[in-house]
């Protein structure tokens, strides 16, 4: 795939994405926060997403918002604002259930209902999907076929790294089609160093590492690999005042709360240092098939 460049051919155009979910919906909290309590907890996703929309507007950036059906049901005006601001509306499933915890029938129902709900609320076609916690893994590759049958054009649900919760280390690093003519998969960005893939596409790694390391890695992908980057973050990551959850382990606490107070400033620097656009406009071109 050829990278998209600006008119002066100085910078690659990368894909900025937001996974629209609230702090209590992350997979790491699912053993301490019951889903039946979600509607009783203080919701912060609407306010935080509006802050992100303002940040993008200030920087002239359009992005893709992978949005939960749960959020769209409760905050339809937020979804409409996303669309009216020129961003791409995409699906993050109904209620952040990992694919690895669903049967194929349950997954099919989930992606169909989420797509219909988002399209009804947003008044636009939903072409993209991102699985909760990148849970399309080796054992759930069947999800690509079901997504294509459900009318999706692409997925961004595979992270080609080693991780204790997700990842397919041997997956292609850049967009490819699942099977001949199958669904387009757009992996989250990694940088290859000494034949090993290291994450540089956002999330906790972006909060953990010094900003200059992430910037260097993404520049390397743009220049050395001649490929666009896919970056992602969540509304709760710019919210250092969110309620702290009791009963979680030290690893989860470290991953979730690390450097929340610096995240918005770092994202703002990223918006300035790179060029960004929606997933559909950056990637929906010709791609190679999976090996």
C-alpha positions as CSV (number, residue, x, y, z in Angstrom):
1,X,0.0,0.0,0.0
2,X,1.2,3.5,-0.8
3,X,1.2,5.9,2.0
4,X,-1.0,9.0,1.8
5,X,1.1,12.2,1.8
6,X,0.3,15.9,2.0
7,X,0.5,18.1,-1.1
8,X,4.2,19.0,-0.3
9,X,5.1,15.3,0.2
10,X,6.8,16.1,3.5
11,X,4.8,14.1,5.9
12,X,2.8,10.8,5.8
13,X,-0.8,11.1,6.7
14,X,-1.5,8.8,9.6
15,X,-4.8,7.5,11.1
16,X,-6.0,8.9,14.4
17,X,-8.5,6.7,16.3
18,X,-10.4,6.9,19.5
19,X,-12.0,3.9,21.3
20,X,-15.1,5.5,22.8
21,X,-15.7,3.7,26.1
22,X,-15.8,4.7,29.7
23,X,-13.3,4.0,32.5
24,X,-15.4,1.3,34.1
25,X,-15.8,-0.6,30.8
26,X,-12.1,-1.6,30.3
27,X,-11.5,-5.3,30.1
28,X,-9.0,-5.1,33.0
29,X,-11.8,-4.1,35.4
30,X,-14.3,-6.8,34.3
31,X,-13.6,-8.9,37.4
32,X,-14.1,-6.1,39.8
33,X,-17.0,-4.1,38.2
34,X,-20.1,-5.9,37.3
35,X,-21.8,-5.0,34.1
36,X,-25.1,-4.6,35.9
37,X,-23.6,-1.7,37.8
38,X,-22.5,0.3,34.8
39,X,-25.6,2.5,34.8
40,X,-25.2,3.3,38.4
41,X,-21.6,4.5,38.1
42,X,-20.6,8.1,37.4
43,X,-20.3,8.4,33.6
44,X,-17.5,10.5,32.2
45,X,-17.3,9.3,28.6
46,X,-19.5,12.1,27.2
47,X,-17.5,15.0,28.8
48,X,-14.2,13.4,27.9
49,X,-15.1,12.7,24.3
50,X,-16.3,16.3,23.9
51,X,-12.9,17.4,25.1
52,X,-11.3,15.3,22.5
53,X,-13.5,16.7,19.8
54,X,-12.5,20.2,20.9
55,X,-8.9,19.2,20.8
56,X,-9.2,17.8,17.3
57,X,-11.1,20.9,16.1
58,X,-8.4,23.2,17.5
59,X,-5.8,21.2,15.5
60,X,-7.8,20.7,12.3
61,X,-7.7,16.9,12.7
62,X,-10.3,14.4,11.6
63,X,-10.3,11.0,13.2
64,X,-12.2,7.7,13.5
65,X,-14.2,7.1,16.6
66,X,-14.7,3.4,17.3
67,X,-17.8,3.7,19.5
68,X,-19.6,1.3,21.8
69,X,-23.3,0.8,21.1
70,X,-23.8,1.2,24.8
71,X,-22.5,4.7,24.6
72,X,-24.6,5.5,21.5
73,X,-27.8,4.4,23.2
74,X,-27.2,6.7,26.2
75,X,-25.5,9.7,24.4
76,X,-27.0,9.9,20.9
77,X,-26.2,13.6,20.7
78,X,-22.5,12.8,21.3
79,X,-22.6,10.4,18.4
80,X,-24.2,13.0,16.2
81,X,-21.7,15.6,17.1
82,X,-18.9,13.2,16.1
83,X,-20.5,12.8,12.7
84,X,-21.4,16.5,12.2
85,X,-17.7,17.4,13.0
86,X,-16.6,15.4,10.0
87,X,-15.2,12.4,11.8
88,X,-15.7,8.7,10.9
89,X,-18.1,6.8,13.0
90,X,-17.1,3.1,13.5
91,X,-18.1,0.2,15.7
92,X,-16.5,-1.0,18.9
93,X,-19.2,-3.6,19.4
94,X,-22.2,-3.3,21.7
95,X,-20.8,-3.4,25.2
96,X,-17.1,-4.2,25.2
97,X,-17.2,-8.0,25.3
98,X,-14.0,-9.6,24.1
99,X,-14.4,-11.8,21.0
100,X,-12.6,-14.6,22.9
101,X,-15.6,-14.7,25.3
102,X,-18.3,-15.0,22.6
103,X,-19.5,-17.8,20.5
104,X,-19.7,-17.2,16.8
105,X,-23.5,-16.7,17.0
106,X,-23.1,-14.2,19.9
107,X,-20.4,-12.3,18.0
108,X,-22.6,-12.2,14.8
109,X,-25.5,-10.8,16.8
110,X,-23.2,-8.3,18.6
111,X,-21.7,-6.8,15.4
112,X,-25.0,-6.6,13.5
113,X,-26.8,-4.9,16.4
114,X,-23.9,-2.5,17.0
115,X,-23.7,-1.5,13.3
116,X,-27.5,-1.0,13.0
117,X,-27.6,1.1,16.2
118,X,-24.7,3.3,15.3
119,X,-26.0,3.9,11.8
120,X,-29.5,4.7,13.1
121,X,-28.1,7.2,15.6
122,X,-25.4,8.7,13.5
123,X,-27.3,8.7,10.2
124,X,-24.3,7.4,8.3
125,X,-22.8,4.2,7.1
126,X,-20.5,2.3,9.5
127,X,-17.7,0.7,7.7
128,X,-15.1,-0.1,10.4
129,X,-14.9,-2.3,13.5
130,X,-12.4,-2.7,16.3
131,X,-12.7,-5.6,18.7
132,X,-12.7,-5.0,22.5
133,X,-9.1,-5.3,23.8
134,X,-7.8,-6.3,20.3
135,X,-9.4,-9.7,20.9
136,X,-9.2,-11.0,17.4
137,X,-6.4,-13.4,18.1
138,X,-5.2,-16.7,16.5
139,X,-8.3,-18.6,17.9
140,X,-10.8,-16.0,16.8
141,X,-9.8,-15.3,13.2
142,X,-13.2,-16.5,12.1
143,X,-14.4,-13.0,13.2
144,X,-13.1,-11.5,10.0
145,X,-15.5,-13.7,7.9
146,X,-18.5,-12.7,10.1
147,X,-17.6,-9.0,9.9
148,X,-17.5,-9.2,6.1
149,X,-20.8,-10.9,6.0
150,X,-22.3,-8.2,8.3
151,X,-21.3,-5.5,5.9
152,X,-18.1,-4.1,7.4
153,X,-15.4,-3.0,5.1
154,X,-12.5,-3.2,7.5
155,X,-11.3,-4.2,11.0
156,X,-8.6,-2.7,13.1
157,X,-8.5,-5.5,15.8
158,X,-5.1,-7.1,15.6
159,X,-2.0,-6.0,17.5
160,X,1.1,-7.9,16.0
161,X,2.9,-8.0,19.4
162,X,3.5,-10.3,22.3
163,X,1.1,-9.3,25.2
164,X,-0.3,-11.2,28.1
165,X,-3.9,-10.3,27.1
166,X,-3.9,-10.1,23.3
167,X,-1.8,-10.0,20.2
168,X,-0.7,-12.1,17.2
169,X,3.1,-11.6,17.0
170,X,3.4,-13.2,13.6
171,X,0.6,-11.2,11.9
172,X,1.5,-8.7,9.2
173,X,2.4,-5.3,10.6
174,X,0.6,-3.4,7.8
175,X,-2.9,-3.6,6.2
176,X,-3.7,-6.9,4.6
177,X,-6.8,-8.8,3.5
178,X,-7.9,-11.8,5.5
179,X,-8.0,-14.6,2.8
180,X,-8.2,-13.8,-0.9
181,X,-10.7,-11.0,-1.3
182,X,-11.6,-11.1,2.4
183,X,-12.0,-8.4,5.0
184,X,-9.3,-5.7,5.2
185,X,-7.5,-5.8,8.5
186,X,-5.6,-2.7,9.6
187,X,-3.3,-3.6,12.5
188,X,-2.3,-1.1,15.2
189,X,1.2,0.3,14.5
190,X,4.4,-1.4,15.6
191,X,8.0,-0.6,15.0
192,X,10.4,-3.4,14.0
193,X,13.7,-3.4,15.7
194,X,16.1,-6.4,15.3
195,X,13.2,-8.5,13.8
196,X,11.0,-7.9,16.9
197,X,7.8,-5.8,16.9
198,X,7.4,-3.2,19.5
199,X,4.2,-1.2,20.1
200,X,4.1,2.4,19.1
201,X,0.4,2.9,18.3
202,X,-0.9,4.4,21.5
203,X,-2.6,3.2,24.6
204,X,-0.6,2.5,27.8
205,X,2.7,2.3,25.9
206,X,2.3,5.9,24.8
207,X,1.7,6.9,28.4
208,X,4.6,4.8,29.7
209,X,7.4,5.7,27.3
210,X,8.9,9.2,27.0
211,X,7.1,11.1,24.2
212,X,10.3,11.4,22.1
213,X,10.5,7.6,21.9
214,X,7.0,7.3,20.5
215,X,7.7,10.1,18.1
216,X,10.9,8.5,16.9
217,X,9.2,5.1,16.4
218,X,6.3,6.6,14.4
219,X,8.7,8.6,12.3
220,X,10.6,5.5,11.6
221,X,7.5,3.7,10.4
222,X,6.6,6.7,8.1
223,X,10.1,7.1,6.7
224,X,11.8,3.6,6.8
225,X,8.7,1.5,6.2
226,X,7.0,4.1,4.1
227,X,3.7,3.3,5.8
228,X,1.0,5.3,7.7
229,X,0.7,4.8,11.4
230,X,-2.5,3.9,13.3
231,X,-2.7,5.6,16.7
232,X,-5.4,5.0,19.3
233,X,-6.4,6.2,22.7
234,X,-9.5,6.3,25.0
235,X,-11.5,9.2,26.5
236,X,-10.7,8.0,30.0
237,X,-7.0,8.4,29.3
238,X,-7.2,12.2,29.4
239,X,-9.1,12.1,32.7
240,X,-6.9,12.0,35.7
241,X,-9.8,12.8,38.0
242,X,-11.8,9.6,37.2
243,X,-12.9,7.5,40.2
244,X,-10.2,5.1,41.4
245,X,-11.2,1.4,41.5
246,X,-10.6,-0.7,44.6
247,X,-9.7,-4.3,44.4
248,X,-7.5,-4.3,41.3
249,X,-4.0,-5.7,41.2
250,X,-0.8,-3.6,41.0
251,X,-0.2,-4.4,37.3
252,X,-3.7,-3.3,36.3
253,X,-3.5,-0.2,38.5
254,X,-0.1,0.8,37.0
255,X,-1.3,0.2,33.4
256,X,-4.6,2.1,33.8
257,X,-3.6,5.2,35.9
258,X,0.0,5.8,34.7
259,X,0.5,9.4,33.5
260,X,-3.2,10.2,32.9
261,X,-2.4,13.8,33.8
262,X,0.1,14.1,30.9
263,X,-1.9,12.4,28.3
264,X,-3.9,15.3,26.8
265,X,-0.7,17.4,26.4
266,X,1.1,14.4,24.7
267,X,-1.8,13.9,22.3
268,X,-1.7,17.6,21.5
269,X,2.0,17.3,20.6
270,X,1.2,14.3,18.5
271,X,-1.4,16.2,16.6
272,X,1.1,19.0,15.9
273,X,4.1,16.7,15.0
274,X,2.3,14.5,12.5
275,X,-0.5,14.7,9.9
276,X,-3.7,12.8,10.7
277,X,-7.0,11.8,9.1
278,X,-9.7,9.2,9.3
279,X,-9.1,5.5,8.9
280,X,-11.3,5.2,5.8
281,X,-9.6,8.0,4.0
282,X,-6.1,6.8,4.8
283,X,-6.5,3.1,4.2
284,X,-9.4,2.1,2.0
285,X,-7.3,1.5,-1.1
286,X,-5.7,-1.6,-2.5
287,X,-4.0,-3.9,0.0
288,X,-2.0,-7.1,-0.3
289,X,-3.4,-10.4,0.8
290,X,-2.4,-12.1,4.0
291,X,0.6,-14.5,3.5
